[in-house]
């Protein structure tokens, strides 16, 4: 099986990041995520069941929030882990 990788990193204002996150949620709803940058393109089919993880860290005035989604395009047999909940508030 071949491996494809897409990397993107930049300094953005909060409104620009919000636009990316809205586009990501729209793409998940449509069942397909298309990532493009500098001539690179990656298309991923979205499954109904995805692993969702959040990590947050504060150290010496520096904040870090990592959001990770993972899923298989091949239907594996997975134990349902949806019993754990988290909330995000403003």
mmCIF file as gemmi writes it, N, C-alpha and C atoms, coordinates in Angstrom:
data_model
loop_
_atom_site.group_PDB
_atom_site.id
_atom_site.type_symbol
_atom_site.label_atom_id
_atom_site.label_alt_id
_atom_site.label_comp_id
_atom_site.label_asym_id
_atom_site.label_entity_id
_atom_site.label_seq_id
_atom_site.pdbx_PDB_ins_code
_atom_site.Cartn_x
_atom_site.Cartn_y
_atom_site.Cartn_z
_atom_site.occupancy
_atom_site.B_iso_or_equiv
_atom_site.pdbx_formal_charge
_atom_site.auth_seq_id
_atom_site.auth_asym_id
_atom_site.pdbx_PDB_model_num
ATOM 1 N N . UNK Axp A 1 ? 0.849 -1.178 0 1 0 ? 1 A 1
ATOM 2 C CA . UNK Axp A 1 ? 0 0 0 1 0 ? 1 A 1
ATOM 3 C C . UNK Axp A 1 ? 0.893 1.239 0 1 0 ? 1 A 1
ATOM 4 N N . UNK Axp A 2 ? 0.577 2.196 -0.845 1 0 ? 2 A 1
ATOM 5 C CA . UNK Axp A 2 ? 1.391 3.411 -0.935 1 0 ? 2 A 1
ATOM 6 C C . UNK Axp A 2 ? 1.001 4.417 0.145 1 0 ? 2 A 1
ATOM 7 N N . UNK Axp A 3 ? 1.957 5.265 0.485 1 0 ? 3 A 1
ATOM 8 C CA . UNK Axp A 3 ? 1.741 6.295 1.492 1 0 ? 3 A 1
ATOM 9 C C . UNK Axp A 3 ? 1.781 7.653 0.818 1 0 ? 3 A 1
ATOM 10 N N . UNK Axp A 4 ? 0.784 8.465 1.076 1 0 ? 4 A 1
ATOM 11 C CA . UNK Axp A 4 ? 0.752 9.838 0.596 1 0 ? 4 A 1
ATOM 12 C C . UNK Axp A 4 ? 0.719 10.74 1.814 1 0 ? 4 A 1
ATOM 13 N N . UNK Axp A 5 ? 1.399 11.869 1.73 1 0 ? 5 A 1
ATOM 14 C CA . UNK Axp A 5 ? 1.47 12.773 2.867 1 0 ? 5 A 1
ATOM 15 C C . UNK Axp A 5 ? 1.256 14.2 2.392 1 0 ? 5 A 1
ATOM 16 N N . UNK Axp A 6 ? 0.507 14.965 3.174 1 0 ? 6 A 1
ATOM 17 C CA . UNK Axp A 6 ? 0.257 16.375 2.894 1 0 ? 6 A 1
ATOM 18 C C . UNK Axp A 6 ? 0.624 17.151 4.151 1 0 ? 6 A 1
ATOM 19 N N . UNK Axp A 7 ? 1.479 18.142 4.024 1 0 ? 7 A 1
ATOM 20 C CA . UNK Axp A 7 ? 1.872 18.983 5.158 1 0 ? 7 A 1
ATOM 21 C C . UNK Axp A 7 ? 1.618 20.443 4.816 1 0 ? 7 A 1
ATOM 22 N N . UNK Axp A 8 ? 1.095 21.174 5.777 1 0 ? 8 A 1
ATOM 23 C CA . UNK Axp A 8 ? 0.886 22.61 5.612 1 0 ? 8 A 1
ATOM 24 C C . UNK Axp A 8 ? 1.008 23.265 6.982 1 0 ? 8 A 1
ATOM 25 N N . UNK Axp A 9 ? 1.742 24.355 7.055 1 0 ? 9 A 1
ATOM 26 C CA . UNK Axp A 9 ? 1.873 25.099 8.303 1 0 ? 9 A 1
ATOM 27 C C . UNK Axp A 9 ? 2.097 26.561 7.956 1 0 ? 9 A 1
ATOM 28 N N . UNK Axp A 10 ? 1.387 27.457 8.645 1 0 ? 10 A 1
ATOM 29 C CA . UNK Axp A 10 ? 1.582 28.892 8.44 1 0 ? 10 A 1
ATOM 30 C C . UNK Axp A 10 ? 1.034 29.654 9.635 1 0 ? 10 A 1
ATOM 31 N N . UNK Axp A 11 ? 1.43 30.898 9.737 1 0 ? 11 A 1
ATOM 32 C CA . UNK Axp A 11 ? 0.924 31.797 10.769 1 0 ? 11 A 1
ATOM 33 C C . UNK Axp A 11 ? -0.305 32.494 10.202 1 0 ? 11 A 1
ATOM 34 N N . UNK Axp A 12 ? -1.46 32.365 10.88 1 0 ? 12 A 1
ATOM 35 C CA . UNK Axp A 12 ? -2.727 32.903 10.376 1 0 ? 12 A 1
ATOM 36 C C . UNK Axp A 12 ? -3.455 33.636 11.495 1 0 ? 12 A 1
ATOM 37 N N . UNK Axp A 13 ? -4.333 34.562 11.111 1 0 ? 13 A 1
ATOM 38 C CA . UNK Axp A 13 ? -5.187 35.212 12.105 1 0 ? 13 A 1
ATOM 39 C C . UNK Axp A 13 ? -6.361 34.287 12.436 1 0 ? 13 A 1
ATOM 40 N N . UNK Axp A 14 ? -7.033 34.577 13.541 1 0 ? 14 A 1
ATOM 41 C CA . UNK Axp A 14 ? -8.112 33.705 14.038 1 0 ? 14 A 1
ATOM 42 C C . UNK Axp A 14 ? -9.243 33.543 13.027 1 0 ? 14 A 1
ATOM 43 N N . UNK Axp A 15 ? -9.594 34.603 12.287 1 0 ? 15 A 1
ATOM 44 C CA . UNK Axp A 15 ? -10.668 34.49 11.291 1 0 ? 15 A 1
ATOM 45 C C . UNK Axp A 15 ? -10.298 33.528 10.165 1 0 ? 15 A 1
ATOM 46 N N . UNK Axp A 16 ? -9.055 33.554 9.726 1 0 ? 16 A 1
ATOM 47 C CA . UNK Axp A 16 ? -8.614 32.635 8.672 1 0 ? 16 A 1
ATOM 48 C C . UNK Axp A 16 ? -8.676 31.189 9.149 1 0 ? 16 A 1
ATOM 49 N N . UNK Axp A 17 ? -8.258 30.951 10.378 1 0 ? 17 A 1
ATOM 50 C CA . UNK Axp A 17 ? -8.305 29.594 10.932 1 0 ? 17 A 1
ATOM 51 C C . UNK Axp A 17 ? -9.749 29.129 11.07 1 0 ? 17 A 1
ATOM 52 N N . UNK Axp A 18 ? -10.629 30.035 11.483 1 0 ? 18 A 1
ATOM 53 C CA . UNK Axp A 18 ? -12.056 29.701 11.579 1 0 ? 18 A 1
ATOM 54 C C . UNK Axp A 18 ? -12.586 29.27 10.214 1 0 ? 18 A 1
ATOM 55 N N . UNK Axp A 19 ? -12.188 29.964 9.154 1 0 ? 19 A 1
ATOM 56 C CA . UNK Axp A 19 ? -12.617 29.614 7.801 1 0 ? 19 A 1
ATOM 57 C C . UNK Axp A 19 ? -12.149 28.205 7.431 1 0 ? 19 A 1
ATOM 58 N N . UNK Axp A 20 ? -10.9 27.855 7.758 1 0 ? 20 A 1
ATOM 59 C CA . UNK Axp A 20 ? -10.398 26.501 7.502 1 0 ? 20 A 1
ATOM 60 C C . UNK Axp A 20 ? -11.209 25.457 8.266 1 0 ? 20 A 1
ATOM 61 N N . UNK Axp A 21 ? -11.511 25.736 9.531 1 0 ? 21 A 1
ATOM 62 C CA . UNK Axp A 21 ? -12.261 24.773 10.339 1 0 ? 21 A 1
ATOM 63 C C . UNK Axp A 21 ? -13.686 24.591 9.828 1 0 ? 21 A 1
ATOM 64 N N . UNK Axp A 22 ? -14.317 25.678 9.383 1 0 ? 22 A 1
ATOM 65 C CA . UNK Axp A 22 ? -15.662 25.578 8.8 1 0 ? 22 A 1
ATOM 66 C C . UNK Axp A 22 ? -15.608 24.748 7.516 1 0 ? 22 A 1
ATOM 67 N N . UNK Axp A 23 ? -14.592 24.988 6.678 1 0 ? 23 A 1
ATOM 68 C CA . UNK Axp A 23 ? -14.429 24.2 5.451 1 0 ? 23 A 1
ATOM 69 C C . UNK Axp A 23 ? -14.22 22.724 5.767 1 0 ? 23 A 1
ATOM 70 N N . UNK Axp A 24 ? -13.462 22.45 6.813 1 0 ? 24 A 1
ATOM 71 C CA . UNK Axp A 24 ? -13.226 21.066 7.217 1 0 ? 24 A 1
ATOM 72 C C . UNK Axp A 24 ? -14.518 20.392 7.667 1 0 ? 24 A 1
ATOM 73 N N . UNK Axp A 25 ? -15.319 21.07 8.485 1 0 ? 25 A 1
ATOM 74 C CA . UNK Axp A 25 ? -16.586 20.471 8.936 1 0 ? 25 A 1
ATOM 75 C C . UNK Axp A 25 ? -17.547 20.287 7.762 1 0 ? 25 A 1
ATOM 76 N N . UNK Axp A 26 ? -17.573 21.234 6.826 1 0 ? 26 A 1
ATOM 77 C CA . UNK Axp A 26 ? -18.402 21.075 5.623 1 0 ? 26 A 1
ATOM 78 C C . UNK Axp A 26 ? -17.953 19.861 4.809 1 0 ? 26 A 1
ATOM 79 N N . UNK Axp A 27 ? -16.639 19.688 4.679 1 0 ? 27 A 1
ATOM 80 C CA . UNK Axp A 27 ? -16.095 18.555 3.924 1 0 ? 27 A 1
ATOM 81 C C . UNK Axp A 27 ? -16.444 17.228 4.583 1 0 ? 27 A 1
ATOM 82 N N . UNK Axp A 28 ? -16.353 17.168 5.897 1 0 ? 28 A 1
ATOM 83 C CA . UNK Axp A 28 ? -16.72 15.945 6.618 1 0 ? 28 A 1
ATOM 84 C C . UNK Axp A 28 ? -18.191 15.626 6.375 1 0 ? 28 A 1
ATOM 85 N N . UNK Axp A 29 ? -19.028 16.648 6.42 1 0 ? 29 A 1
ATOM 86 C CA . UNK Axp A 29 ? -20.461 16.45 6.176 1 0 ? 29 A 1
ATOM 87 C C . UNK Axp A 29 ? -20.714 15.918 4.767 1 0 ? 29 A 1
ATOM 88 N N . UNK Axp A 30 ? -19.935 16.366 3.79 1 0 ? 30 A 1
ATOM 89 C CA . UNK Axp A 30 ? -20.103 15.926 2.4 1 0 ? 30 A 1
ATOM 90 C C . UNK Axp A 30 ? -19.445 14.572 2.128 1 0 ? 30 A 1
ATOM 91 N N . UNK Axp A 31 ? -18.614 14.092 3.074 1 0 ? 31 A 1
ATOM 92 C CA . UNK Axp A 31 ? -18.013 12.778 2.924 1 0 ? 31 A 1
ATOM 93 C C . UNK Axp A 31 ? -16.694 12.756 2.179 1 0 ? 31 A 1
ATOM 94 N N . UNK Axp A 32 ? -16.111 13.935 1.941 1 0 ? 32 A 1
ATOM 95 C CA . UNK Axp A 32 ? -14.847 13.981 1.207 1 0 ? 32 A 1
ATOM 96 C C . UNK Axp A 32 ? -14.066 15.229 1.595 1 0 ? 32 A 1
ATOM 97 N N . UNK Axp A 33 ? -12.794 15.048 1.931 1 0 ? 33 A 1
ATOM 98 C CA . UNK Axp A 33 ? -11.911 16.165 2.266 1 0 ? 33 A 1
ATOM 99 C C . UNK Axp A 33 ? -10.894 16.295 1.136 1 0 ? 33 A 1
ATOM 100 N N . UNK Axp A 34 ? -10.774 17.5 0.584 1 0 ? 34 A 1
ATOM 101 C CA . UNK Axp A 34 ? -9.787 17.782 -0.455 1 0 ? 34 A 1
ATOM 102 C C . UNK Axp A 34 ? -8.839 18.843 0.086 1 0 ? 34 A 1
ATOM 103 N N . UNK Axp A 35 ? -7.564 18.492 0.195 1 0 ? 35 A 1
ATOM 104 C CA . UNK Axp A 35 ? -6.536 19.415 0.677 1 0 ? 35 A 1
ATOM 105 C C . UNK Axp A 35 ? -5.666 19.832 -0.506 1 0 ? 35 A 1
ATOM 106 N N . UNK Axp A 36 ? -5.402 21.143 -0.639 1 0 ? 36 A 1
ATOM 107 C CA . UNK Axp A 36 ? -4.573 21.655 -1.735 1 0 ? 36 A 1
ATOM 108 C C . UNK Axp A 36 ? -3.641 22.734 -1.213 1 0 ? 36 A 1
ATOM 109 N N . UNK Axp A 37 ? -2.4 22.718 -1.692 1 0 ? 37 A 1
ATOM 110 C CA . UNK Axp A 37 ? -1.431 23.77 -1.382 1 0 ? 37 A 1
ATOM 111 C C . UNK Axp A 37 ? -0.221 23.629 -2.296 1 0 ? 37 A 1
ATOM 112 N N . UNK Axp A 38 ? 0.193 24.728 -2.891 1 0 ? 38 A 1
ATOM 113 C CA . UNK Axp A 38 ? 1.414 24.755 -3.721 1 0 ? 38 A 1
ATOM 114 C C . UNK Axp A 38 ? 1.49 23.606 -4.724 1 0 ? 38 A 1
ATOM 115 N N . UNK Axp A 39 ? 0.411 23.361 -5.431 1 0 ? 39 A 1
ATOM 116 C CA . UNK Axp A 39 ? 0.4 22.308 -6.438 1 0 ? 39 A 1
ATOM 117 C C . UNK Axp A 39 ? 0.184 20.908 -5.895 1 0 ? 39 A 1
ATOM 118 N N . UNK Axp A 40 ? 0.171 20.746 -4.589 1 0 ? 40 A 1
ATOM 119 C CA . UNK Axp A 40 ? -0.098 19.442 -3.98 1 0 ? 40 A 1
ATOM 120 C C . UNK Axp A 40 ? -1.597 19.297 -3.76 1 0 ? 40 A 1
ATOM 121 N N . UNK Axp A 41 ? -2.088 18.075 -3.884 1 0 ? 41 A 1
ATOM 122 C CA . UNK Axp A 41 ? -3.511 17.817 -3.658 1 0 ? 41 A 1
ATOM 123 C C . UNK Axp A 41 ? -3.673 16.428 -3.053 1 0 ? 41 A 1
ATOM 124 N N . UNK Axp A 42 ? -4.544 16.336 -2.052 1 0 ? 42 A 1
ATOM 125 C CA . UNK Axp A 42 ? -4.878 15.047 -1.456 1 0 ? 42 A 1
ATOM 126 C C . UNK Axp A 42 ? -6.388 14.99 -1.267 1 0 ? 42 A 1
ATOM 127 N N . UNK Axp A 43 ? -6.98 13.881 -1.685 1 0 ? 43 A 1
ATOM 128 C CA . UNK Axp A 43 ? -8.417 13.654 -1.53 1 0 ? 43 A 1
ATOM 129 C C . UNK Axp A 43 ? -8.6 12.458 -0.604 1 0 ? 43 A 1
ATOM 130 N N . UNK Axp A 44 ? -9.448 12.638 0.414 1 0 ? 44 A 1
ATOM 131 C CA . UNK Axp A 44 ? -9.716 11.559 1.363 1 0 ? 44 A 1
ATOM 132 C C . UNK Axp A 44 ? -11.222 11.368 1.506 1 0 ? 44 A 1
ATOM 133 N N . UNK Axp A 45 ? -11.671 10.125 1.372 1 0 ? 45 A 1
ATOM 134 C CA . UNK Axp A 45 ? -13.062 9.781 1.664 1 0 ? 45 A 1
ATOM 135 C C . UNK Axp A 45 ? -13.234 9.733 3.167 1 0 ? 45 A 1
ATOM 136 N N . UNK Axp A 46 ? -14.346 10.238 3.649 1 0 ? 46 A 1
ATOM 137 C CA . UNK Axp A 46 ? -14.611 10.276 5.089 1 0 ? 46 A 1
ATOM 138 C C . UNK Axp A 46 ? -15.567 9.148 5.455 1 0 ? 46 A 1
ATOM 139 N N . UNK Axp A 47 ? -15.248 8.444 6.524 1 0 ? 47 A 1
ATOM 140 C CA . UNK Axp A 47 ? -16.088 7.356 7.016 1 0 ? 47 A 1
ATOM 141 C C . UNK Axp A 47 ? -17.069 7.899 8.055 1 0 ? 47 A 1
ATOM 142 N N . UNK Axp A 48 ? -18.093 7.121 8.355 1 0 ? 48 A 1
ATOM 143 C CA . UNK Axp A 48 ? -19.075 7.524 9.364 1 0 ? 48 A 1
ATOM 144 C C . UNK Axp A 48 ? -18.503 7.478 10.773 1 0 ? 48 A 1
ATOM 145 N N . UNK Axp A 49 ? -17.529 6.612 11.012 1 0 ? 49 A 1
ATOM 146 C CA . UNK Axp A 49 ? -16.944 6.46 12.34 1 0 ? 49 A 1
ATOM 147 C C . UNK Axp A 49 ? -15.484 6.894 12.286 1 0 ? 49 A 1
ATOM 148 N N . UNK Axp A 50 ? -15.171 7.923 13.076 1 0 ? 50 A 1
ATOM 149 C CA . UNK Axp A 50 ? -13.822 8.491 13.074 1 0 ? 50 A 1
ATOM 150 C C . UNK Axp A 50 ? -13.301 8.559 14.502 1 0 ? 50 A 1
ATOM 151 N N . UNK Axp A 51 ? -12 8.407 14.657 1 0 ? 51 A 1
ATOM 152 C CA . UNK Axp A 51 ? -11.37 8.603 15.959 1 0 ? 51 A 1
ATOM 153 C C . UNK Axp A 51 ? -11.052 10.089 16.083 1 0 ? 51 A 1
ATOM 154 N N . UNK Axp A 52 ? -11.415 10.689 17.214 1 0 ? 52 A 1
ATOM 155 C CA . UNK Axp A 52 ? -11.266 12.12 17.465 1 0 ? 52 A 1
ATOM 156 C C . UNK Axp A 52 ? -10.45 12.299 18.731 1 0 ? 52 A 1
ATOM 157 N N . UNK Axp A 53 ? -9.327 13.004 18.638 1 0 ? 53 A 1
ATOM 158 C CA . UNK Axp A 53 ? -8.53 13.25 19.838 1 0 ? 53 A 1
ATOM 159 C C . UNK Axp A 53 ? -8.134 14.72 19.907 1 0 ? 53 A 1
ATOM 160 N N . UNK Axp A 54 ? -8.104 15.229 21.126 1 0 ? 54 A 1
ATOM 161 C CA . UNK Axp A 54 ? -7.744 16.621 21.384 1 0 ? 54 A 1
ATOM 162 C C . UNK Axp A 54 ? -6.671 16.636 22.462 1 0 ? 54 A 1
ATOM 163 N N . UNK Axp A 55 ? -5.626 17.41 22.233 1 0 ? 55 A 1
ATOM 164 C CA . UNK Axp A 55 ? -4.595 17.62 23.242 1 0 ? 55 A 1
ATOM 165 C C . UNK Axp A 55 ? -4.381 19.119 23.378 1 0 ? 55 A 1
ATOM 166 N N . UNK Axp A 56 ? -4.291 19.587 24.618 1 0 ? 56 A 1
ATOM 167 C CA . UNK Axp A 56 ? -4.043 21.005 24.878 1 0 ? 56 A 1
ATOM 168 C C . UNK Axp A 56 ? -2.904 21.129 25.875 1 0 ? 56 A 1
ATOM 169 N N . UNK Axp A 57 ? -2.105 22.179 25.694 1 0 ? 57 A 1
ATOM 170 C CA . UNK Axp A 57 ? -0.945 22.374 26.561 1 0 ? 57 A 1
ATOM 171 C C . UNK Axp A 57 ? -0.689 23.869 26.726 1 0 ? 57 A 1
ATOM 172 N N . UNK Axp A 58 ? -0.382 24.275 27.954 1 0 ? 58 A 1
ATOM 173 C CA . UNK Axp A 58 ? 0.016 25.654 28.256 1 0 ? 58 A 1
ATOM 174 C C . UNK Axp A 58 ? 1.354 25.598 28.977 1 0 ? 58 A 1
ATOM 175 N N . UNK Axp A 59 ? 2.32 26.366 28.491 1 0 ? 59 A 1
ATOM 176 C CA . UNK Axp A 59 ? 3.629 26.39 29.143 1 0 ? 59 A 1
ATOM 177 C C . UNK Axp A 59 ? 4.295 27.739 28.875 1 0 ? 59 A 1
ATOM 178 N N . UNK Axp A 60 ? 4.61 28.437 29.942 1 0 ? 60 A 1
ATOM 179 C CA . UNK Axp A 60 ? 5.323 29.716 29.854 1 0 ? 60 A 1
ATOM 180 C C . UNK Axp A 60 ? 4.675 30.694 28.87 1 0 ? 60 A 1
ATOM 181 N N . UNK Axp A 61 ? 3.351 30.795 28.926 1 0 ? 61 A 1
ATOM 182 C CA . UNK Axp A 61 ? 2.634 31.737 28.069 1 0 ? 61 A 1
ATOM 183 C C . UNK Axp A 61 ? 2.415 31.267 26.64 1 0 ? 61 A 1
ATOM 184 N N . UNK Axp A 62 ? 2.838 30.062 26.321 1 0 ? 62 A 1
ATOM 185 C CA . UNK Axp A 62 ? 2.639 29.495 24.987 1 0 ? 62 A 1
ATOM 186 C C . UNK Axp A 62 ? 1.512 28.463 25.072 1 0 ? 62 A 1
ATOM 187 N N . UNK Axp A 63 ? 0.522 28.604 24.194 1 0 ? 63 A 1
ATOM 188 C CA . UNK Axp A 63 ? -0.616 27.683 24.157 1 0 ? 63 A 1
ATOM 189 C C . UNK Axp A 63 ? -0.52 26.799 22.92 1 0 ? 63 A 1
ATOM 190 N N . UNK Axp A 64 ? -0.914 25.548 23.081 1 0 ? 64 A 1
ATOM 191 C CA . UNK Axp A 64 ? -0.909 24.619 21.961 1 0 ? 64 A 1
ATOM 192 C C . UNK Axp A 64 ? -2.173 23.771 22.023 1 0 ? 64 A 1
ATOM 193 N N . UNK Axp A 65 ? -2.861 23.681 20.913 1 0 ? 65 A 1
ATOM 194 C CA . UNK Axp A 65 ? -4.057 22.856 20.792 1 0 ? 65 A 1
ATOM 195 C C . UNK Axp A 65 ? -3.894 21.983 19.557 1 0 ? 65 A 1
ATOM 196 N N . UNK Axp A 66 ? -3.94 20.687 19.742 1 0 ? 66 A 1
ATOM 197 C CA . UNK Axp A 66 ? -3.829 19.741 18.634 1 0 ? 66 A 1
ATOM 198 C C . UNK Axp A 66 ? -5.131 18.97 18.517 1 0 ? 66 A 1
ATOM 199 N N . UNK Axp A 67 ? -5.682 18.967 17.319 1 0 ? 67 A 1
ATOM 200 C CA . UNK Axp A 67 ? -6.902 18.217 17.024 1 0 ? 67 A 1
ATOM 201 C C . UNK Axp A 67 ? -6.532 17.178 15.976 1 0 ? 67 A 1
ATOM 202 N N . UNK Axp A 68 ? -6.879 15.94 16.25 1 0 ? 68 A 1
ATOM 203 C CA . UNK Axp A 68 ? -6.5 14.858 15.346 1 0 ? 68 A 1
ATOM 204 C C . UNK Axp A 68 ? -7.727 14.017 15.009 1 0 ? 68 A 1
ATOM 205 N N . UNK Axp A 69 ? -7.919 13.754 13.734 1 0 ? 69 A 1
ATOM 206 C CA . UNK Axp A 69 ? -8.967 12.87 13.245 1 0 ? 69 A 1
ATOM 207 C C . UNK Axp A 69 ? -8.292 11.715 12.526 1 0 ? 69 A 1
ATOM 208 N N . UNK Axp A 70 ? -8.773 10.521 12.738 1 0 ? 70 A 1
ATOM 209 C CA . UNK Axp A 70 ? -8.251 9.384 11.982 1 0 ? 70 A 1
ATOM 210 C C . UNK Axp A 70 ? -9.381 8.401 11.719 1 0 ? 70 A 1
ATOM 211 N N . UNK Axp A 71 ? -9.275 7.713 10.592 1 0 ? 71 A 1
ATOM 212 C CA . UNK Axp A 71 ? -10.289 6.747 10.202 1 0 ? 71 A 1
ATOM 213 C C . UNK Axp A 71 ? -9.702 5.855 9.126 1 0 ? 71 A 1
ATOM 214 N N . UNK Axp A 72 ? -10.383 4.784 8.863 1 0 ? 72 A 1
ATOM 215 C CA . UNK Axp A 72 ? -9.945 3.847 7.839 1 0 ? 72 A 1
ATOM 216 C C . UNK Axp A 72 ? -10.916 3.888 6.673 1 0 ? 72 A 1
ATOM 217 N N . UNK Axp A 73 ? -10.384 3.885 5.453 1 0 ? 73 A 1
ATOM 218 C CA . UNK Axp A 73 ? -11.247 3.79 4.281 1 0 ? 73 A 1
ATOM 219 C C . UNK Axp A 73 ? -11.697 2.349 4.076 1 0 ? 73 A 1
ATOM 220 N N . UNK Axp A 74 ? -11 1.425 4.727 1 0 ? 74 A 1
ATOM 221 C CA . UNK Axp A 74 ? -11.388 0.018 4.725 1 0 ? 74 A 1
ATOM 222 C C . UNK Axp A 74 ? -12.165 -0.215 6.012 1 0 ? 74 A 1
ATOM 223 N N . UNK Axp A 75 ? -13.329 -0.8 5.921 1 0 ? 75 A 1
ATOM 224 C CA . UNK Axp A 75 ? -14.199 -0.986 7.082 1 0 ? 75 A 1
ATOM 225 C C . UNK Axp A 75 ? -13.637 -2.022 8.054 1 0 ? 75 A 1
ATOM 226 N N . UNK Axp A 76 ? -12.959 -1.573 9.129 1 0 ? 76 A 1
ATOM 227 C CA . UNK Axp A 76 ? -12.47 -2.52 10.131 1 0 ? 76 A 1
ATOM 228 C C . UNK Axp A 76 ? -13.545 -2.801 11.18 1 0 ? 76 A 1
ATOM 229 N N . UNK Axp A 77 ? -13.346 -3.845 11.941 1 0 ? 77 A 1
ATOM 230 C CA . UNK Axp A 77 ? -14.209 -4.112 13.085 1 0 ? 77 A 1
ATOM 231 C C . UNK Axp A 77 ? -13.591 -3.354 14.256 1 0 ? 77 A 1
ATOM 232 N N . UNK Axp A 78 ? -14.313 -2.347 14.758 1 0 ? 78 A 1
ATOM 233 C CA . UNK Axp A 78 ? -13.787 -1.475 15.809 1 0 ? 78 A 1
ATOM 234 C C . UNK Axp A 78 ? -14.737 -1.481 16.99 1 0 ? 78 A 1
ATOM 235 N N . UNK Axp A 79 ? -14.167 -1.543 18.171 1 0 ? 79 A 1
ATOM 236 C CA . UNK Axp A 79 ? -14.955 -1.409 19.391 1 0 ? 79 A 1
ATOM 237 C C . UNK Axp A 79 ? -15.457 0.031 19.468 1 0 ? 79 A 1
ATOM 238 N N . UNK Axp A 80 ? -16.723 0.211 19.762 1 0 ? 80 A 1
ATOM 239 C CA . UNK Axp A 80 ? -17.316 1.546 19.869 1 0 ? 80 A 1
ATOM 240 C C . UNK Axp A 80 ? -16.77 2.256 21.098 1 0 ? 80 A 1
ATOM 241 N N . UNK Axp A 81 ? -16.106 3.393 20.887 1 0 ? 81 A 1
ATOM 242 C CA . UNK Axp A 81 ? -15.518 4.163 21.982 1 0 ? 81 A 1
ATOM 243 C C . UNK Axp A 81 ? -16.228 5.5 22.168 1 0 ? 81 A 1
ATOM 244 N N . UNK Axp A 82 ? -17.473 5.618 21.709 1 0 ? 82 A 1
ATOM 245 C CA . UNK Axp A 82 ? -18.189 6.888 21.778 1 0 ? 82 A 1
ATOM 246 C C . UNK Axp A 82 ? -18.723 7.216 23.159 1 0 ? 82 A 1
ATOM 247 N N . UNK Axp A 83 ? -18.527 6.352 24.136 1 0 ? 83 A 1
ATOM 248 C CA . UNK Axp A 83 ? -19.072 6.601 25.471 1 0 ? 83 A 1
ATOM 249 C C . UNK Axp A 83 ? -18.359 7.744 26.188 1 0 ? 83 A 1
ATOM 250 N N . UNK Axp A 84 ? -17.147 8.056 25.79 1 0 ? 84 A 1
ATOM 251 C CA . UNK Axp A 84 ? -16.392 9.145 26.394 1 0 ? 84 A 1
ATOM 252 C C . UNK Axp A 84 ? -16.793 10.462 25.733 1 0 ? 84 A 1
ATOM 253 N N . UNK Axp A 85 ? -17.038 11.502 26.535 1 0 ? 85 A 1
ATOM 254 C CA . UNK Axp A 85 ? -17.458 12.78 25.969 1 0 ? 85 A 1
ATOM 255 C C . UNK Axp A 85 ? -16.505 13.893 26.362 1 0 ? 85 A 1
ATOM 256 N N . UNK Axp A 86 ? -16.561 14.979 25.592 1 0 ? 86 A 1
ATOM 257 C CA . UNK Axp A 86 ? -15.775 16.173 25.844 1 0 ? 86 A 1
ATOM 258 C C . UNK Axp A 86 ? -16.623 17.348 25.395 1 0 ? 86 A 1
ATOM 259 N N . UNK Axp A 87 ? -16.42 18.513 25.987 1 0 ? 87 A 1
ATOM 260 C CA . UNK Axp A 87 ? -17.126 19.698 25.514 1 0 ? 87 A 1
ATOM 261 C C . UNK Axp A 87 ? -16.113 20.782 25.174 1 0 ? 87 A 1
ATOM 262 N N . UNK Axp A 88 ? -16.481 21.632 24.216 1 0 ? 88 A 1
ATOM 263 C CA . UNK Axp A 88 ? -15.687 22.798 23.843 1 0 ? 88 A 1
ATOM 264 C C . UNK Axp A 88 ? -16.589 23.999 24.026 1 0 ? 88 A 1
ATOM 265 N N . UNK Axp A 89 ? -16.178 24.94 24.835 1 0 ? 89 A 1
ATOM 266 C CA . UNK Axp A 89 ? -16.999 26.115 25.139 1 0 ? 89 A 1
ATOM 267 C C . UNK Axp A 89 ? -16.235 27.388 24.825 1 0 ? 89 A 1
ATOM 268 N N . UNK Axp A 90 ? -16.981 28.473 24.62 1 0 ? 90 A 1
ATOM 269 C CA . UNK Axp A 90 ? -16.322 29.771 24.401 1 0 ? 90 A 1
ATOM 270 C C . UNK Axp A 90 ? -16.563 30.683 25.577 1 0 ? 90 A 1
